[in-house]
């Protein structure tokens, strides 16, 4: 996965990038391979989770922008060019942009292009088919950028302290990061349709099980007093048509009811062992 991801960056990018890898464990030879390729990296003997890993890797960044990319992704041609063009349109540094993922099956995301399968792993990946058709797959710019590939200015990253390490191994760390951005005034959460990647879909996180997912959900709820689902729906308006900076939350009846439900859930989940 990692070799294919890096290969696609080198082959399909419009710009030369500083690639930084965090190696969790690396007992399969990953660390030795990265060192041989002279790729910037951080590492840990044990799996420290995505939040510690991202923060460690980001500390090595030499550029003004930090882009988070999963290793189970293949970037399509000019993916970075389209993100850069969008950055030029932003009025200030307070933005959060995401590329758009093409995924082999429908995982319930309103912001992904699904289901379009070009393989489920590098062994059966149909690269030529993807490159011949990725541009023609229907999609529009969307609200709610919160998932990788995602990019922020390094000043914005530093302002919120990167990813919150209490979300171990990483479930619900993405909406947590977005909510921290919302708090400092970010309202442009734009998903860029033209910037596309193929996502093989969470091969490593599937091994974690539902318990870890629920723990992350409870942690988000207890930290913020609202559910991640409410945040995505009423704040970020996830998957809806992008029309510029997001407005403030409308205090509709539906919003008030779901916020009330979140408060009730928080009471019952407070103190839950995580």
C-alpha positions as a Markdown table, in Angstrom:
| # | Residue | x | y | z |
|---|---|---|---|---|
| 1 | Unk | 0.0 | 0.0 | 0.0 |
| 2 | Unk | 2.7 | 2.5 | 1.1 |
| 3 | Unk | 4.8 | 1.8 | -2.0 |
| 4 | Unk | 1.9 | 2.3 | -4.3 |
| 5 | Unk | 0.8 | 5.5 | -2.5 |
| 6 | Unk | 4.3 | 7.1 | -2.7 |
| 7 | Unk | 4.7 | 6.0 | -6.3 |
| 8 | Unk | 1.5 | 7.8 | -7.2 |
| 9 | Unk | 2.6 | 11.0 | -5.5 |
| 10 | Unk | 5.9 | 10.9 | -7.4 |
| 11 | Unk | 4.2 | 10.1 | -10.7 |
| 12 | Unk | 1.0 | 12.1 | -10.6 |
| 13 | Unk | 1.8 | 15.3 | -8.7 |
| 14 | Unk | 2.2 | 18.7 | -10.4 |
| 15 | Unk | 4.6 | 19.8 | -7.7 |
| 16 | Unk | 7.6 | 18.3 | -5.9 |
| 17 | Unk | 6.5 | 17.5 | -2.3 |
| 18 | Unk | 8.3 | 16.8 | 0.9 |
| 19 | Unk | 7.0 | 13.4 | 1.8 |
| 20 | Unk | 7.0 | 12.5 | 5.5 |
| 21 | Unk | 6.0 | 9.1 | 6.8 |
| 22 | Unk | 5.4 | 7.9 | 10.3 |
| 23 | Unk | 6.2 | 4.2 | 10.7 |
| 24 | Unk | 4.1 | 2.5 | 13.4 |
| 25 | Unk | 6.1 | -0.6 | 14.4 |
| 26 | Unk | 7.5 | -1.2 | 11.0 |
| 27 | Unk | 8.3 | -4.8 | 11.7 |
| 28 | Unk | 7.5 | -5.8 | 8.1 |
| 29 | Unk | 10.6 | -4.0 | 6.8 |
| 30 | Unk | 8.8 | -0.7 | 6.2 |
| 31 | Unk | 11.3 | 1.4 | 8.1 |
| 32 | Unk | 14.3 | -0.1 | 6.4 |
| 33 | Unk | 12.7 | 0.5 | 3.0 |
| 34 | Unk | 11.9 | 4.2 | 3.8 |
| 35 | Unk | 15.5 | 4.8 | 5.0 |
| 36 | Unk | 16.8 | 3.2 | 1.8 |
| 37 | Unk | 14.6 | 5.6 | -0.2 |
| 38 | Unk | 15.9 | 8.6 | 1.8 |
| 39 | Unk | 12.3 | 9.6 | 2.7 |
| 40 | Unk | 11.8 | 11.9 | 5.7 |
| 41 | Unk | 10.1 | 10.0 | 8.5 |
| 42 | Unk | 9.4 | 9.5 | 12.2 |
| 43 | Unk | 8.9 | 6.1 | 13.8 |
| 44 | Unk | 7.8 | 4.3 | 16.9 |
| 45 | Unk | 8.4 | 0.8 | 18.1 |
| 46 | Unk | 4.8 | 0.4 | 19.1 |
| 47 | Unk | 1.6 | 1.5 | 17.4 |
| 48 | Unk | 1.1 | 5.0 | 18.9 |
| 49 | Unk | -2.0 | 5.7 | 16.8 |
| 50 | Unk | -2.8 | 8.2 | 14.1 |
| 51 | Unk | -2.8 | 11.4 | 16.3 |
| 52 | Unk | 0.7 | 11.0 | 17.8 |
| 53 | Unk | 1.9 | 9.9 | 14.4 |
| 54 | Unk | 0.5 | 12.9 | 12.5 |
| 55 | Unk | 1.9 | 15.3 | 15.1 |
| 56 | Unk | 5.3 | 13.7 | 15.0 |
| 57 | Unk | 5.4 | 13.8 | 11.2 |
| 58 | Unk | 4.1 | 17.3 | 11.0 |
| 59 | Unk | 6.9 | 18.5 | 13.2 |
| 60 | Unk | 9.3 | 17.7 | 10.3 |
| 61 | Unk | 7.4 | 19.8 | 7.7 |
| 62 | Unk | 9.4 | 22.5 | 6.0 |
| 63 | Unk | 6.6 | 24.0 | 3.9 |
| 64 | Unk | 3.7 | 26.4 | 4.7 |
| 65 | Unk | 1.1 | 23.7 | 4.2 |
| 66 | Unk | 0.5 | 20.4 | 5.8 |
| 67 | Unk | -1.4 | 17.7 | 3.9 |
| 68 | Unk | -2.6 | 14.5 | 5.6 |
| 69 | Unk | -2.8 | 11.5 | 3.3 |
| 70 | Unk | -3.5 | 7.9 | 4.2 |
| 71 | Unk | -1.2 | 5.2 | 2.8 |
| 72 | Unk | -4.2 | 3.2 | 1.4 |
| 73 | Unk | -4.7 | 6.0 | -1.2 |
| 74 | Unk | -3.6 | 6.4 | -4.8 |
| 75 | Unk | -3.5 | 10.1 | -5.9 |
| 76 | Unk | -4.8 | 10.8 | -9.4 |
| 77 | Unk | -3.0 | 13.2 | -11.9 |
| 78 | Unk | -3.0 | 16.9 | -10.9 |
| 79 | Unk | -4.6 | 16.2 | -7.5 |
| 80 | Unk | -2.2 | 18.7 | -5.9 |
| 81 | Unk | -2.6 | 21.3 | -8.7 |
| 82 | Unk | -6.3 | 21.5 | -8.1 |
| 83 | Unk | -5.9 | 21.9 | -4.3 |
| 84 | Unk | -3.3 | 24.7 | -4.9 |
| 85 | Unk | -5.7 | 26.5 | -7.2 |
| 86 | Unk | -8.4 | 26.4 | -4.5 |
| 87 | Unk | -6.0 | 27.7 | -1.9 |
| 88 | Unk | -5.3 | 30.7 | -4.1 |
| 89 | Unk | -9.0 | 31.5 | -4.0 |
| 90 | Unk | -9.2 | 31.5 | -0.2 |
| 91 | Unk | -9.4 | 35.0 | 1.4 |
| 92 | Unk | -7.1 | 34.0 | 4.3 |
| 93 | Unk | -5.4 | 31.1 | 6.1 |
| 94 | Unk | -8.6 | 29.9 | 7.7 |
| 95 | Unk | -9.6 | 27.1 | 5.5 |
| 96 | Unk | -9.7 | 23.3 | 5.4 |
| 97 | Unk | -9.7 | 21.6 | 2.0 |
| 98 | Unk | -10.1 | 17.9 | 1.2 |
| 99 | Unk | -9.6 | 16.1 | -2.0 |
| 100 | Unk | -12.4 | 13.7 | -3.1 |
| 101 | Unk | -12.1 | 10.0 | -2.7 |
| 102 | Unk | -13.2 | 7.4 | -5.2 |
| 103 | Unk | -14.1 | 4.3 | -3.3 |
| 104 | Unk | -14.9 | 0.7 | -4.3 |
| 105 | Unk | -18.1 | 0.4 | -2.3 |
| 106 | Unk | -20.6 | 2.7 | -0.6 |
| 107 | Unk | -19.5 | 3.2 | 3.0 |
| 108 | Unk | -22.2 | 5.8 | 3.6 |
| 109 | Unk | -20.2 | 8.9 | 2.9 |
| 110 | Unk | -22.0 | 11.7 | 1.1 |
| 111 | Unk | -18.7 | 13.2 | 0.0 |
| 112 | Unk | -17.2 | 10.2 | -1.7 |
| 113 | Unk | -17.6 | 9.0 | -5.3 |
| 114 | Unk | -19.1 | 5.5 | -4.9 |
| 115 | Unk | -19.3 | 2.7 | -5.8 |
| 116 | Unk | -16.6 | 2.6 | -8.4 |
| 117 | Unk | -14.2 | -0.3 | -7.9 |
| 118 | Unk | -10.8 | -0.4 | -9.5 |
| 119 | Unk | -9.5 | -3.0 | -7.1 |
| 120 | Unk | -9.4 | -3.6 | -3.3 |
| 121 | Unk | -5.6 | -3.9 | -2.9 |
| 122 | Unk | -2.4 | -3.3 | -4.9 |
| 123 | Unk | -2.4 | -6.8 | -6.2 |
| 124 | Unk | -5.7 | -6.4 | -8.1 |
| 125 | Unk | -5.5 | -2.6 | -8.6 |
| 126 | Unk | -6.6 | -1.7 | -12.2 |
| 127 | Unk | -4.6 | 1.5 | -12.5 |
| 128 | Unk | -5.0 | 2.0 | -16.2 |
| 129 | Unk | -8.8 | 1.8 | -15.9 |
| 130 | Unk | -8.8 | 4.3 | -13.1 |
| 131 | Unk | -6.6 | 6.8 | -15.0 |
| 132 | Unk | -8.9 | 6.4 | -18.1 |
| 133 | Unk | -12.1 | 7.2 | -16.2 |
| 134 | Unk | -11.5 | 9.1 | -12.9 |
| 135 | Unk | -12.1 | 12.5 | -14.4 |
| 136 | Unk | -15.5 | 11.6 | -15.8 |
| 137 | Unk | -17.0 | 10.2 | -12.6 |
| 138 | Unk | -19.8 | 12.6 | -11.5 |
| 139 | Unk | -19.2 | 14.8 | -8.4 |
| 140 | Unk | -19.4 | 18.4 | -7.3 |
| 141 | Unk | -17.6 | 20.5 | -4.8 |
| 142 | Unk | -19.0 | 19.7 | -1.4 |
| 143 | Unk | -19.2 | 21.1 | 2.2 |
| 144 | Unk | -17.7 | 19.4 | 5.2 |
| 145 | Unk | -14.0 | 18.7 | 4.4 |
| 146 | Unk | -12.8 | 16.6 | 7.3 |
| 147 | Unk | -11.1 | 13.5 | 5.9 |
| 148 | Unk | -7.8 | 12.9 | 4.2 |
| 149 | Unk | -6.4 | 13.9 | 1.8 |
| 150 | Unk | -6.8 | 17.2 | 3.7 |
| 151 | Unk | -4.7 | 20.3 | 3.8 |
| 152 | Unk | -4.4 | 23.3 | 6.1 |
| 153 | Unk | -1.9 | 26.1 | 6.5 |
| 154 | Unk | 0.8 | 25.3 | 9.1 |
| 155 | Unk | -0.3 | 28.3 | 11.1 |
| 156 | Unk | -3.8 | 26.9 | 11.4 |
| 157 | Unk | -2.4 | 23.5 | 12.3 |
| 158 | Unk | -0.3 | 25.0 | 15.1 |
| 159 | Unk | -3.1 | 27.2 | 16.3 |
| 160 | Unk | -5.2 | 24.2 | 17.3 |
| 161 | Unk | -2.2 | 22.0 | 18.3 |
| 162 | Unk | -2.6 | 19.5 | 15.5 |
| 163 | Unk | -4.5 | 16.3 | 16.3 |
| 164 | Unk | -5.8 | 15.5 | 19.8 |
| 165 | Unk | -3.8 | 12.6 | 21.1 |
| 166 | Unk | -6.6 | 11.4 | 23.5 |
| 167 | Unk | -8.3 | 10.0 | 20.4 |
| 168 | Unk | -6.3 | 6.8 | 20.4 |
| 169 | Unk | -6.0 | 4.9 | 18.1 |
| 170 | Unk | -7.6 | 7.6 | 16.0 |
| 171 | Unk | -11.4 | 7.1 | 15.6 |
| 172 | Unk | -13.3 | 10.4 | 15.7 |
| 173 | Unk | -10.0 | 12.4 | 15.6 |
| 174 | Unk | -11.0 | 13.9 | 12.3 |
| 175 | Unk | -14.3 | 15.6 | 13.4 |
| 176 | Unk | -12.4 | 16.6 | 16.6 |
| 177 | Unk | -9.8 | 18.4 | 14.5 |
| 178 | Unk | -12.5 | 20.1 | 12.4 |
| 179 | Unk | -14.4 | 21.3 | 15.4 |
| 180 | Unk | -11.2 | 22.8 | 16.8 |
| 181 | Unk | -10.8 | 24.6 | 13.5 |
| 182 | Unk | -14.4 | 25.8 | 13.7 |
| 183 | Unk | -13.7 | 27.2 | 17.1 |
| 184 | Unk | -10.9 | 29.4 | 15.8 |
| 185 | Unk | -13.1 | 30.7 | 13.0 |
| 186 | Unk | -12.6 | 28.4 | 10.1 |
| 187 | Unk | -15.7 | 28.3 | 7.9 |
| 188 | Unk | -14.4 | 27.2 | 4.5 |
| 189 | Unk | -14.5 | 23.4 | 4.8 |
| 190 | Unk | -14.4 | 22.7 | 1.1 |
| 191 | Unk | -14.2 | 19.3 | -0.6 |
| 192 | Unk | -12.6 | 19.8 | -4.0 |
| 193 | Unk | -14.2 | 17.6 | -6.7 |
| 194 | Unk | -11.4 | 18.0 | -9.3 |
| 195 | Unk | -8.8 | 16.8 | -6.8 |
| 196 | Unk | -9.3 | 13.0 | -6.7 |
| 197 | Unk | -7.7 | 10.0 | -5.1 |
| 198 | Unk | -8.6 | 6.3 | -5.1 |
| 199 | Unk | -9.1 | 5.0 | -1.6 |
| 200 | Unk | -8.8 | 1.2 | -1.0 |
| 201 | Unk | -10.8 | 1.8 | 2.3 |
| 202 | Unk | -9.3 | 1.4 | 5.7 |
| 203 | Unk | -7.5 | -1.9 | 5.6 |
| 204 | Unk | -5.7 | -1.3 | 8.9 |
| 205 | Unk | -8.5 | 0.2 | 10.9 |
| 206 | Unk | -10.9 | -2.7 | 10.1 |
| 207 | Unk | -8.8 | -4.8 | 12.4 |
| 208 | Unk | -9.5 | -2.5 | 15.4 |
| 209 | Unk | -13.2 | -3.6 | 15.8 |
| 210 | Unk | -16.4 | -1.8 | 16.8 |
| 211 | Unk | -15.4 | -1.3 | 20.4 |
| 212 | Unk | -12.7 | 1.2 | 19.5 |
| 213 | Unk | -15.1 | 3.1 | 17.2 |
| 214 | Unk | -17.7 | 3.4 | 20.0 |
| 215 | Unk | -15.0 | 4.6 | 22.4 |
| 216 | Unk | -14.0 | 7.3 | 20.0 |
| 217 | Unk | -17.7 | 8.3 | 19.6 |
| 218 | Unk | -18.2 | 8.5 | 23.4 |
| 219 | Unk | -15.0 | 10.5 | 23.8 |
| 220 | Unk | -16.1 | 13.1 | 21.2 |
| 221 | Unk | -19.5 | 13.4 | 22.8 |
| 222 | Unk | -18.1 | 13.8 | 26.3 |
| 223 | Unk | -15.5 | 16.4 | 25.1 |
| 224 | Unk | -17.8 | 18.6 | 23.1 |
| 225 | Unk | -21.3 | 17.9 | 24.4 |
| 226 | Unk | -22.6 | 17.1 | 20.9 |
| 227 | Unk | -22.3 | 14.1 | 18.7 |
| 228 | Unk | -20.0 | 14.0 | 15.7 |
| 229 | Unk | -23.0 | 13.2 | 13.6 |
| 230 | Unk | -24.7 | 16.4 | 14.7 |
| 231 | Unk | -21.5 | 18.4 | 14.0 |
| 232 | Unk | -21.2 | 17.0 | 10.5 |
| 233 | Unk | -24.9 | 17.5 | 9.7 |
| 234 | Unk | -25.7 | 21.0 | 11.2 |
| 235 | Unk | -22.3 | 22.7 | 11.4 |
| 236 | Unk | -20.3 | 21.3 | 8.4 |
| 237 | Unk | -23.4 | 20.3 | 6.3 |
| 238 | Unk | -21.4 | 17.3 | 5.2 |
| 239 | Unk | -21.8 | 16.4 | 1.5 |
| 240 | Unk | -24.0 | 19.3 | 0.5 |
| 241 | Unk | -23.2 | 21.6 | -2.4 |
| 242 | Unk | -20.4 | 24.0 | -1.7 |
| 243 | Unk | -21.4 | 27.6 | -2.0 |
| 244 | Unk | -18.7 | 29.4 | -0.1 |
| 245 | Unk | -18.0 | 29.9 | 3.6 |
| 246 | Unk | -20.4 | 28.1 | 5.9 |
| 247 | Unk | -22.9 | 30.2 | 7.8 |
| 248 | Unk | -23.4 | 29.9 | 11.6 |
| 249 | Unk | -25.6 | 27.0 | 12.8 |
| 250 | Unk | -29.3 | 27.6 | 12.4 |
| 251 | Unk | -31.2 | 26.9 | 15.7 |
| 252 | Unk | -33.9 | 24.9 | 14.0 |
| 253 | Unk | -36.2 | 22.6 | 15.9 |
| 254 | Unk | -34.4 | 19.6 | 14.4 |
| 255 | Unk | -31.1 | 21.0 | 15.6 |
| 256 | Unk | -32.4 | 21.7 | 19.1 |
| 257 | Unk | -33.9 | 18.2 | 19.4 |
| 258 | Unk | -30.6 | 16.5 | 18.3 |
| 259 | Unk | -28.6 | 18.7 | 20.6 |
| 260 | Unk | -30.9 | 17.7 | 23.5 |
| 261 | Unk | -30.5 | 14.1 | 22.6 |
| 262 | Unk | -26.7 | 14.6 | 22.6 |
| 263 | Unk | -26.9 | 16.0 | 26.1 |
| 264 | Unk | -28.9 | 13.0 | 27.3 |
| 265 | Unk | -26.4 | 10.6 | 25.8 |
| 266 | Unk | -23.5 | 12.6 | 27.4 |
| 267 | Unk | -25.1 | 12.1 | 30.8 |
| 268 | Unk | -25.3 | 8.3 | 30.3 |
| 269 | Unk | -21.9 | 8.0 | 28.8 |
| 270 | Unk | -20.0 | 10.2 | 31.2 |
| 271 | Unk | -17.4 | 8.2 | 33.0 |
| 272 | Unk | -17.5 | 5.4 | 30.5 |
| 273 | Unk | -14.2 | 3.6 | 30.5 |
| 274 | Unk | -12.4 | 4.4 | 27.3 |
